[in-house]
Amino acid sequence: MSDINKLGVIETIKDGFFIGVKNIGPILVNVILFIATCWIPYLNVGTVIGLSTGVITKASRGEPIPMTEIFDPKYRKFMGEFFLTAGLMSVGISVGMVLFVIPGFVIALAWSLALLLVVDKGKNPTEAISLSNNLTYGNKWRMFAVIFLPMLVFCIIIAILVNIPVVGWLFVVILYLFMIFVMIGIEASIYKKLASGV
């Protein structure tokens, strides 16, 4: 794999932060709409797929994210492939976890782009998992760092905030919400960098 496909840890975190902050409004509205409608059968299938893949892939390309993106009926078209891919991933990751945990984390990182590839690129489940494995090859430690470092910073700040009486918990809730935006942005940045040539 050439250096052009290698993730830069700090660069990806910065890019993810920018993507997340830029899309705070649409992401927040889509998350609220998802929470409000997740109990509605069949509709919730599309909203799960839309929130977990559609919002991320649009953000990765810098496209505007509609406030009702999760309700786009196109996501229900991928229902079978999406859940088959998720099932295959769950089995593989679970087997890896049984083998002293670390292989499970490695497999989870290796296959982390599979669901996005199914919905965004129309790949079939096994093709998406295999392609995700190839795209992430040589980047798993970088991906781990890109995810772990912001989470560590958030956890340290939260540990400080919970010790502030009354107001601290309000800031913790706000920080958790902000963390969602940033982590979606980071996932979008990783996908943008590694799957751009697919």
N, C-alpha and C positions, 0 to 999 in steps of 0.2 A: 504493500500500500504506500503510495507516495505521500510526502509531507503535506500536500494540499488537502488531504483528507484527515489529517491529524487535528484533534481538538486542541485549542489553546485554552487552558483552564481558566485563567483570569479573563481572557477575551470572551469566552463563552458565558461566564458568570455575568460580566458587564452587559453583554448583548441580551442575555435572558432577563436581566433586571430591566433593561430599556424596553424590551418587548412587553414584559408584564405590566410595567407602569403605563406604557402607551395605551394598553388595552384594558385598563382597570374598569372603565364604565361597562363595556360590552361583556367582559368576563363576569363582573359582579351581577349584572342583570340576568345573564344566562344561568349562573349558579342559583340565584334566588328563584328563577322560574323552574329550574330543575327540582329544587327542594319542594316547591309548591305543587308540582305535578307528578312527582316520582311514584305516587301511589296509584296512578291511573294505568290500568293494564294496556298493553300494546303500545300506547303512546310512550310509556316509560322506556321501551326498548330503543326507540329512536333517540330519545333525549340522552340516554346513557351513552350511546354511540356518538351523538353529536357533541356532547360535553367532553368526552374522553379522547376524541380524535379530531372532529371537525373544527372545533375552536383552536386546537393546537396547530393543525396543518395550515389553517388560514393565517394564523399569527406568524407562522414560520415564513410565509411568503410575503408578509407585510400587507395582506389584503384586509380591507375593512371587515370587521366581524359584526354581522347584524345582531341587534339586541335579542332577536328570537331565533338565532342560529340553530339551537338545539331542536327546534320544531320542524326543520326542513325535512320533508318526507323522504328525500333521497337517502337518508341514513338508515331507514328501515329496510331499504333494498339490500343492505349488507348484513342483515340480521344473522343469517345462517353462517356466513363466513366469519363474521366477527366473533360469535360465541364459540364456533368450532376452534378458531385460533386461540381464543382465551382458554378453552378447555385443554387444548394440547399444551399450551404454555404452563397451565397450572400443574398438569401431570409432570412435565419435565422439571419444573422448579421444585415441586414437592419431592421428587426422587433425589434431586440435588441436595435439598435440605436434610434428607435422611442420611446422606453421605457426609456427615459432620458440618452441615450448614454452609460453609464457604462455597462449595460448588453450586448450591442453590442461588446464592447472590450473583455468582459469575454468570450462570444461565439466565437469570432475570435481567442482567445488564445486556447480555448478548442478544436476547430476544426482545428487548424493550421497544424496538421500532416496529415490530411485526403488526400490531393492530393498526398503527398509522399507515403502514404500507398496504394493508388490506383495503382500507377505506379510501385513502388518498390516491393510490396507484392501481387499485383493482387487482392486486395479487391474490392468488388462492392461499389458503392457510399454510400449507407446507412450504410453498414458494416464499411467502412473506417471512416465515420463521428462518428459513435458510438464508434469505437475502439480508435480514436483520443481523444474523450471525456474521455474515461477511462484511457488512458495512461497519459493524462495531469492532471488528477484529483490530487489535492494536490500540484500541481507545478505551478499553474497559476501566483501567486505572484512572484515566483522565475523566471519564464519565462519573466514576465514583467520587472523585475529588470535586467535580463541578456540582454534584448533588450534596455531598457531605459538608463541604465548607460553609455554604449559606445556611444549611440546617443547624450547624454548630453555632454559628453567629446568632441565629434566631433563638436557639435554646439558651445561650448565655444571657441574652437580653431579657428573655422571658423569666429566667431565674432571678434576675435583678428586679424586674417589674412586680413579680408576685409578692415581694417584700414591702411594697409601698401600700400602705393601708388604703382601702376603698378604691381610689383612682387607679391603682396598679392593675386591677383585674380588667378595667375598661381598656387600658392600653394593651393588655395581653390579647383581648378579643380582636382589637384593631390589628395587632401584629400578626395574629393567626390569619386573618383575612389577607393581609398584605403578603404573607408567606405563600398563600395559594396563588396569588397573581405572579409572584416571582418564580415559583416552581413551574407553573404553566409556561412562563416565558423561557425558562431554562430548557424545558423539554422541547419547546418550539425551536430554540436556538440549536440544540443538539441535532434535531431532525433536519433543520435547514442545512447545517454543515455536512452531515454525513450522507443524507439522501438526496442532495441537490442534483446529482448526475443520474438518478434513476429514471 
